Amino acid sequence: MLENIDLHHVLVLDIETVPQYASFDEVPSHFTELWAQKTQYQRRDGESPSDYYSRAGIWAEFGKIVCISVGLFTAGEQPGLRVKSFAGHNEVELLKDFISLLNKQPANLLLCAHNGKEFDFPYLCRRMLINCLQMPAQLNLAGKKPWETGHIDTLELWKFGDYKNYTSLNLLAAVFDIPTPKDDISGKDVHQVYWQENNLERIVTYCQKDVITTARLLLKFKCMPLIPDNLITIVG
């Protein structure tokens, strides 16, 4: 699988998102009803819009990006990985930094993420549009056919055309015997860690580990050896 993909033309990424407000009480009144309408079919019986607000980060209309982690494969007899994160409370600034990085890369750079086509890529585009930022060539899909987008989605690859089930990155890591930390937070914890614990660094670490796991999964899809820890560099 993916025999013709040159890893040095691939950028692996992951984003972490949170609700725009710390609690539902802070949401502007004209958005509370819109939130109720948006989530009416997702909420369980008896669950109110305020009860469900901790999940608002899932939607670009109600959330914001607090971390983008990226990984670029390095040259050598065995590929390594160079990981960098753009994180902060100012979404515009971190998006600008991320866009600047992509603008320095070739326009045909391939972007890779797990569930990227359903979440990461469109979420990035929507938040860039909301913040009046020009999309980099690698994310601008205008006029492109599906096979011209240059986006690799490890979830889509695993589905082989089967759209019935979602397979988590953690499950695929277990299936392919990819080591992952067992003491980390999960996606459902990001809202609390950001808004209640004010611990952005913990979120950054979690995001970076997902990038590393996705990169290793891509290598498994290519039947290549995993990147050892000593060949992974975290750029400060």
N, C-alpha and C positions, 0 to 999 in steps of 0.2 A: 504493500500500500504506500502511495506517495513516493514511489521510487524516483520520480523526476523532479521532486521538490528539492531545491538547493537551500539548506538550512541557513546559509549566510544571507539569504534574501527574505528571511522570516523574522518578524517581530512578534513575540508572544506577549499578550497583555491580559490584565484583569482589572476591573474597577470595583470600588466599594462605594455604596450609596446609602444615604440616610434621609429621613423626612426633613423637609425644609425648616420645621419648627420642633422645638423640644417636646411639646405636648399639643394635643388637639385644642386645648383652651387658647393657644396662641395663634391658631389658624384664622386668617381674616374671614369675616362672616360670609362674604360672597363665595368663598371656597369651601365652606363646610358642607353646604348642600351639594355642591359638585362632587365632593369627596363621597358623600353618602350615595349619590347616584352611581359613581364610578365603581363602588365596591359592593353594591347591593347583592350581587350574585356570588361574591367571594366570601362574604361574611357568613359564619355559621348561625343557626337559629338562636335568637336571643343575644347575638353579639352586636353591639352598637357601633356606629361609625367611630366614636372615640376609642372604643376598645380595640379597634382594628388599626388605629393610626400608626402604631409602631411599624407597620409594614409599608408605610407610604413611600419609603425609599425605592420600592420596586418600580414605581411609575415616574417617568421623567417630568410629568406635569406637577407632581407633588413632592418630588425628592430633589436631591442634589448630589453631586459627586464630591467625595472628600479624599479619595485616593485613586490614582492610576499607577499601577506598577507595570513595568515593561521588562522584557528580557530579550537580549540579542545574543545569538550564538557566536562564539569566538572560534577563530581558526586554530588548527592544530591537528596532530595525529588523531586525537580524540576530541570531539567538540566540547567546549566549555560554554558557560552562560554568564553574561554580564547583566545584572539586574539593577534597575534604577526606579525610584518612585517619585511621583509628583503628588504631594499631599498638602492639605491645609484647610483652613476654614473659609478662605476666599476662593470660591469655585472658579471665578473668572481667571484669576492669576494662575491656578494650576492647569486649567485648560489651555491658556496661552503658552505655558511652558511645554506642555505636551505637544501642541500644534507646532511650536518651534522645533522640537525634536523631529517630528515627522517631516517638516519642510526641508530638513537637512538630509533626509534620506531619499533614495530613488523613488520616483512616482510609482514604480511597479513593485515596491516593497509589499510583501505579503503579510497581512495581519492575521494572527492566530489567537483564538480564545475558545474556552469551553462554553458552549451555548452562546457564542458571540453573535451569531446572526439573529438570535431572538432577543438578546439582552444588551451585551456590551456595546456592539457597534451602533445599533439604532439609538441607544441611550446617549452615547457620546454625541451623535449627530444632533439629537433633539436639544440637548443642553447647550451645544455650541450655537444652534439657531436661536434659542431663547436668549442667550447672552450676546447675540449679534457678533459672533466670531466667525471668520471665514474658515470653512472646512478644508483640511488638507486634502491633497489629491487622493490619498489612500482611503479616505472615508467618503469622498464625494461620488455618489452612485448615479448622478444625473446622466441619462443617456446610455448607461452601460447595461449590457446584457448580463444575466446572472453569472455566466462563466467568465465574465470579464472583470468581476469585482475584486479579485485578489484577496478574498477573505477565506480563511481556513477555520472551520468549526469542528473541533474534535468530537463534540456531541453528534453533530450531523454525520460525520464520517462513521461513527459507531452505529448509527441507526440503519445504515445501508438501505435507506428509503422507507424504513418503518417509522411511522409518525405517532404510534400509539403510546409510547412510553418515554419518560424522561429518565436518563441515567446520570447520576451525580458524578462529579469528578472524584469524590472519595471512593465510590464504588468501583469505578474503573481503575483507580490506583490500586485498590485491593486485588482486583481481578488480574492485573498485570504485574503484581508484586512490586509496586513502586512504593518506597518508604515515604510515609507522611507522619508528621507529628501528631501525637494523640492527646496533647495537653493544650490545644489551641482553642480559640473561639470558633463559632460557626457563624454562617451568614445571619441567622436570626438574632445573634447577640450584638451585631454591629451598632444598631440603634442605641442600645443601652450603654455600650462602651463609649460611644461618641457623646451622647447627650447627657448621660448621668455620671459616667466615670471621667469624662473629658480626657480620654486616653487615646489620642490619635496615633501615637507610636505603636500601640498594640494592634490597631487596625492595619497600619502599614505593614507590620510583620506578617500578619495573616494574609494580606493581599500578595505580598512577595512570595510566600510559600505556595499560594495557588498558581502563580506564574511558573515557579520551578516545577511543580507537579504537572502542569499542562505541558511544559517543554519536555519533560521526561515521557509523558504519555505520547507526544508526537514522535519521539524517538522510538518508542515501542511500536507504534504504527508503521514505522519504517524498518522494524526489526534490527534496530541498532542498539548498542550498549547504552545503559543509563549514564548520565553525567554524574561523576562522583562529586561529593561535597567539596573536595579541594579544588575543583575546577569551576566552582560557582563563586562569582565576585559580586558583592553587594556594594554598589556605588553610593557613597554618602550624600 
